[in-house]
Amino acid sequence: MVRITGGSLRGMRIPVPHTLQTRPTTDRVREALFSILGEACDGASVLDLFAGSGILGFEALSRGGRQACFVDNSREVTRQLQSSAGQLKLADRVAVLQAGLEEKRVWESTVRKMTLQMGWNRAFNLVFLDPPYGQGWVPRILSSLRTGDCLAEGALLVAEQERGAGLLTGLEGWELLNSRCYGGTELVFLKHRGSGRAVGREDSGTASPDA
């Protein structure tokens, strides 16, 4: 079980699917992530990729997000996500899609259709990307997302990767805002097509990773 750490659902617990690929973000890293995000969750339309337990998307909803779409390639995981949404009384604010993210045209088109069917008439402006470590997923998905129509102009994306995987600089269509390390995990904050102040800092530029 994993625990929602803040917002209206603080303290609620959701199951972790029994798959080897599922690696829920720890409480410590999640608390740091949402502290940096600040008010970015307020009214956000959230896309949670490699959703796993869904803890990032559910936490965002607890902290003021409007709606969330969860995408994972596992049938067991997506069934559990739907069950968790029901238990948290969020079913009307959640869409769940089983799809492999390498099949960009398929999952992106389906996400748009699902969200339109639910009456969601705007693109996502907050994205969580938490793939398996060491497989090069983060730059590949970033490249895929920048060419589609799922994201709003200026959308904020938080990628979780293994510490030492390298800063995500020079990626067309993305601006690196911030990066922080917590143990063996690195959080990377990027903005889609646009410029802006670094998240969680008073000055512009990229924050130095924590020790």
Disulfide bonds with the S-S distance in Angstrom:
none
